[in-house]
Amino acid sequence: MIFASDLDQTLIYSRRSFREPVSESDIRLIEMLDGQEISFMTKKAISMLKEIAEQMTFVPVTTRTPSQYGRITVFQEEIIPGYAVTSNGGHVFKNGKLDEEWKQHLENLMKNECTSLEEVSRKFQEIAADDWVLKQKNAENLFLYNIIDRALIPEVRLQEFILWLDRHGWKHSLQGRKLYFVPKPINKWDAVAYVKEAIGAKTVITAGDSLLDLCMLEGADHAFSPLHGELGESNTRLVETIKRTNKNGIFASEEILENVLAKVSPAPAEL
């Protein structure tokens, strides 16, 4: 059995994304950058995730690059996964080492099924004015993301660009202040399915909050999505196998993990 989960705003949270009041004694800092606090988990969530990792294969699945993922101390020191998926499925790691077979598979797909990253970047410059696109980032030549001012998005022109992306084998996702452009061959579910086959797992449980997680949620046997997040804010209709949490923000992570544990050790039937 596999539990494959998105990280940011699903299991781990910045202070800005807590959404609910939380006691300092109930949370742990799990990521810093340049002396600044970045991400937290509740202590209860860490404890439950440890229990899950002892009973099944836990696979972190993140849009973060490998170096960004490596900053999260809890996954480097306490809960050390045998497999991890980074870069939205662009990289699969086994015991900390890059899986070259998966890397080559993706490179072949991208050559045949979608336009180049350089062409997407050039096309986006037609609408990427400095007033709303604050920074433009290249994630290891796998996909692009932008730091934006959502209030100033030119909605009509962006929708036209999104339609162009779709016709050229790419997809998009808007998460907070980040706007992602990702080749369709790079996706979380295909990477999780690759891990599933590698270990011979029969059941996959997933969790995630964004449109980039949707394929992973739809492909799983059981899936959970936080009340908040891009999926919660959109009009996307979720299939019946995806269960939305009742709790919001950082406490949604605890509810997700409680549900995962219930799948491993169901409550005994009443006599």
Secondary structure, DSSP 8 states (H G I E B T S, - for coil): -EEEE--BTTTBB-GGG--S---GGGEEEEEEETTEEEEEEEHHHHHHHHHHHHHSEEEEB-SS-HHHHTT-THHHHTS--SEEEEGGGTEEEETTEE-HHHHHHHHHHHHHHS--HHHHHHHHTTT--TTTEEEEEEETTTEEEEEE-GGG--HHHHHHHHHHHHHTTEEEEEETTEEEEEETTS-HHHHHHHHHHHHT-S-EEEE--SGGGHHHHHHSSEEEE-SSHHHHHS-----TTEEE-SS-THHHHHHHHHHHHHHHS------
